[in-house]
């Protein structure tokens, strides 16, 4: 293995973990403060009836989605970045080795089925 690859792989691995960890650290910092909340009104509902209970539950779920959606979006973005980073690091490392056998193996492992990578 060339010195360049010996350097590249640890750098790529460090990059895989540094981005998500810093994002989670910033999310954790906001969790230390007051948690976001929404007031859910239910004075108009009869909780003695199944329909009133169901309606309140729908309102609670809706409020939870509004409060938690930004966290979900950040998490999904982090997963996508991690996947893209790993995919790009592997592709670059395979190309740097410049071995037809490794390239063929890589292509077989990453071949797409109906537009979706395996």
C-alpha positions in Angstrom: 0.0 0.0 0.0 1.4 3.4 -1.0 2.2 6.0 1.6 -0.5 8.2 0.1 -3.2 5.5 0.7 -1.9 4.9 4.2 -2.5 8.6 4.8 -5.7 8.9 2.8 -7.6 6.1 4.6 -7.2 7.5 8.1 -8.1 11.0 6.9 -11.2 9.7 5.2 -12.2 7.8 8.3 -11.6 10.9 10.4 -13.8 12.9 8.1 -16.5 10.3 8.4 -16.7 10.8 12.1 -15.8 14.4 12.6 -18.8 15.9 10.7 -21.5 13.9 12.4 -19.9 14.2 15.8 -19.7 18.0 15.6 -23.4 18.1 14.5 -24.5 15.9 17.3 -22.5 18.0 19.7 -24.3 21.1 18.6 -27.6 19.3 18.9 -26.7 18.2 22.4 -25.9 21.7 23.3 -29.4 22.8 22.3 -30.9 19.9 24.3 -29.3 21.3 27.5 -31.5 24.3 27.2 -35.2 24.3 27.5 -36.8 21.7 25.2 -39.0 23.0 22.4 -42.7 22.7 23.0 -46.1 23.4 21.6 -49.3 24.0 23.5 -52.0 21.6 22.5 -55.5 22.9 23.1 -58.1 20.2 24.0 -60.8 22.1 26.0 -63.1 21.6 23.1 -62.8 17.8 23.1 -64.8 15.3 25.2 -62.1 12.9 26.5 -64.9 10.6 27.7 -65.5 9.7 24.1 -63.2 7.6 21.9 -63.5 10.3 19.1 -62.3 13.0 21.5 -59.4 10.9 22.7 -58.4 10.1 19.1 -58.7 13.8 18.1 -56.4 14.8 21.0 -53.9 12.2 20.0 -53.8 13.5 16.5 -53.2 17.0 17.8 -50.4 15.7 20.1 -48.7 13.8 17.2 -49.0 16.9 15.0 -47.4 19.1 17.6 -44.6 16.5 18.2 -43.9 16.5 14.5 -43.6 20.3 14.4 -41.3 20.3 17.3 -39.1 17.3 16.3 -39.0 17.8 12.5 -35.9 20.0 12.5 -34.1 17.3 14.4 -35.3 14.6 11.9 -34.1 16.8 9.0 -30.6 17.2 10.6 -30.3 13.5 11.3 -31.3 12.5 7.7 -28.9 15.0 6.3 -26.1 13.6 8.5 -26.9 10.1 7.4 -26.8 11.2 3.7 -23.5 13.0 4.2 -22.0 10.0 6.0 -23.1 7.7 3.1 -21.8 10.0 0.4 -18.5 10.5 2.3 -18.0 6.7 2.6 -19.0 6.1 -1.0 -16.6 8.8 -2.3 -13.8 7.7 0.0 -14.1 4.1 -1.3 -14.3 5.1 -4.9 -11.2 7.4 -4.6 -9.2 4.7 -2.8 -10.1 2.1 -5.4 -9.1 4.5 -8.2 -5.8 5.3 -6.4 -4.8 1.7 -6.2 -5.3 1.5 -10.0 -5.8 -2.3 -10.0 -8.2 -3.7 -12.7 -9.1 -6.6 -10.4 -10.0 -4.3 -7.5 -11.9 -2.0 -9.8 -13.9 -4.9 -11.2 -14.6 -6.1 -7.6 -15.7 -2.6 -6.6 -17.9 -2.3 -9.7 -19.5 -5.6 -8.9 -20.1 -4.7 -5.3 -21.6 -1.3 -6.2 -23.6 -2.2 -9.3 -27.0 -0.6 -9.3 -30.2 -2.5 -9.5 -33.2 -0.5 -10.8 -31.3 2.7 -10.0 -30.6 1.8 -6.4 -27.1 0.8 -5.2 -26.9 -2.5 -3.5 
